[in-house]
Structures are given as C-alpha cells and as structure tokens.
Amino acid sequence: MENQSLVKEICPTTTQEWIKNGALLVDIREKDEVEQLAYDVPLLINIPLSEFEDRYTEIPKDKEVVMVCKSGARSLRAAGFLVNHGYKHVVNMQHGITRWVQKGFPTKGDVSTETGNDSCCASSACC
C-alpha cells in the first residue's frame, strides 16, 4: 500500500484558477461526446479514453494537468494511470462537464445535453 499514489481531485471552480495559471485540460471523452459539447478553454487536448494508453505520452510531464470527462469517473481512472506512469502534476476535476455547465463556465456546443440533476449546485456554497 505504501507505493500507491492517490490522485488529487479539484472542483470546477478551482479548475478555473488552474486554467488562469496555465494548466492544460485533458478531456478523455470520446470524439462524439466532444463534438456535442466541449470545454472552451485555451489549453485543451482531447485524448479519448479508448486511445489513452497509446497516446498518453502526448501529455507533457512538466505542465500542470487537469483531467476531465463527463462526470469525473473516467478522468479519475486516466489521472491515476498518469500518476502511475511518473506524472507529478496531475489532478482530476470532480463532476466533469456536467458540473462545469451547471456552474455556467465556458463551453462550445449544446449545453442542453447536460441538464444535470445534482441539486447541490443550486447552492452558492457548492464548489
């Protein structure tokens, strides 16, 4: 257990701060998902989870990286994969694009696909 690395998770609001400081978002959703609705941020690459093991080396090791997906589950797995492959500056964004949309953060595409039913985000105290 001592060698196990845990992945740090941050919320979409904190992710906004990371983006302002130059972090790279890595969206691991499949291409058809991204075509429907995408994060609108300056530094973003899409490496679908189905291609991730073959393409993860496209992600720079010397940059802060935020892994993202629809709900935060697939990106958490991908973030763990990166940590286990020597990446030091990797975090996962909790709740994915669903929460991102709920918070009103910038997107491209059809936000109606992400209606979300997580009532905690009606509260201003929610990250």
Wavefront OBJ file of the C-alpha trace (Angstrom):
o trace
v 0.000 0.000 0.000
v 2.876 2.396 0.622
v 3.616 2.680 -3.102
v 0.022 3.507 -4.017
v -0.460 7.039 -5.312
v -3.744 8.785 -4.786
v -4.995 11.310 -7.300
v -5.853 14.758 -6.015
v -9.284 15.966 -7.085
v -10.390 19.553 -7.562
v -13.744 21.105 -8.347
v -14.635 23.103 -11.489
v -14.219 26.411 -9.628
v -10.671 25.502 -8.599
v -10.074 24.245 -12.130
v -10.822 27.773 -13.353
v -7.929 29.030 -11.194
v -5.631 26.327 -12.547
v -6.580 27.346 -16.106
v -5.789 31.001 -15.346
v -2.360 29.817 -14.186
v -1.712 27.935 -17.436
v -2.864 24.393 -16.658
v -3.658 22.040 -19.524
v -7.067 20.354 -19.601
v -7.029 16.815 -20.962
v -10.530 15.741 -21.976
v -10.745 11.961 -22.191
v -14.289 11.815 -23.537
v -14.831 10.172 -26.898
v -14.856 12.331 -30.042
v -18.636 12.198 -30.483
v -19.127 13.492 -26.932
v -16.721 16.370 -27.529
v -18.414 17.252 -30.823
v -21.720 17.699 -28.950
v -20.329 19.770 -26.092
v -16.773 20.868 -25.372
v -14.896 22.797 -22.722
v -13.999 26.265 -24.020
v -10.567 26.841 -22.519
v -7.270 27.999 -24.028
v -5.154 24.902 -23.333
v -7.051 21.712 -24.067
v -6.339 18.409 -25.735
v -8.716 15.548 -26.359
v -7.353 12.057 -25.931
v -10.314 9.670 -25.834
v -10.092 7.045 -23.109
v -10.306 4.383 -25.832
v -6.943 5.694 -27.180
v -5.429 6.809 -23.889
v -2.861 4.070 -23.303
v -1.465 4.609 -26.807
v -1.449 8.419 -26.682
v -0.830 9.474 -23.066
v 2.758 10.485 -23.887
v 1.300 13.470 -25.784
v 0.655 14.992 -22.347
v 3.675 16.991 -21.149
v 5.139 15.866 -17.837
v 6.363 19.374 -16.980
v 2.952 21.058 -17.070
v 0.089 21.137 -14.576
v -2.646 18.900 -15.977
v -6.339 18.691 -15.114
v -8.052 15.533 -16.323
v -11.708 15.980 -17.307
v -14.634 13.974 -18.681
v -18.429 13.966 -18.331
v -18.771 13.061 -14.651
v -15.222 12.793 -13.321
v -15.127 8.989 -13.158
v -13.293 8.150 -16.394
v -10.901 11.059 -15.950
v -10.078 9.848 -12.436
v -9.009 6.492 -13.873
v -6.908 8.244 -16.526
v -5.331 10.533 -13.912
v -4.379 7.500 -11.835
v -2.829 5.938 -14.918
v -0.705 9.070 -15.449
v 0.402 9.207 -11.815
v 1.423 5.552 -12.047
v 3.445 6.443 -15.162
v 5.501 9.154 -13.478
v 3.360 12.264 -13.933
v 3.644 14.504 -10.870
v 1.391 17.489 -11.651
v -1.928 15.775 -12.412
v -5.307 16.325 -10.800
v -8.801 15.182 -11.649
v -11.744 17.558 -11.957
v -14.670 16.206 -9.949
v -18.129 16.030 -11.510
v -16.872 16.707 -15.056
v -18.554 18.793 -17.687
v -21.917 18.210 -16.018
v -20.945 20.421 -13.056
v -18.943 22.723 -15.343
v -22.150 23.508 -17.263
v -24.163 23.884 -14.043
v -21.644 26.474 -12.854
v -22.004 28.415 -16.125
v -18.372 28.013 -17.152
v -17.408 28.415 -20.852
v -18.389 25.709 -23.303
v -18.830 25.208 -27.024
v -21.840 23.295 -28.286
v -25.208 22.203 -26.987
v -25.419 22.583 -23.203
v -28.940 21.120 -23.199
v -27.300 17.684 -23.330
v -26.081 18.364 -19.787
v -29.201 19.165 -17.831
v -27.776 17.646 -14.661
v -29.893 16.746 -11.674
v -27.385 17.358 -8.911
v -29.305 19.636 -6.596
v -26.256 20.623 -4.545
v -25.224 23.064 -7.238
v -28.246 25.222 -6.608
v -26.369 26.347 -3.524
v -23.817 29.126 -3.827
v -21.713 27.291 -1.227
v -21.142 24.454 -3.673
v -17.792 24.362 -5.400
l 1 2 3 4 5 6 7 8 9 10 11 12 13 14 15 16 17 18 19 20 21 22 23 24 25 26 27 28 29 30 31 32 33 34 35 36 37 38 39 40 41 42 43 44 45 46 47 48 49 50 51 52 53 54 55 56 57 58 59 60 61 62 63 64 65 66 67 68 69 70 71 72 73 74 75 76 77 78 79 80 81 82 83 84 85 86 87 88 89 90 91 92 93 94 95 96 97 98 99 100 101 102 103 104 105 106 107 108 109 110 111 112 113 114 115 116 117 118 119 120 121 122 123 124 125 126 127
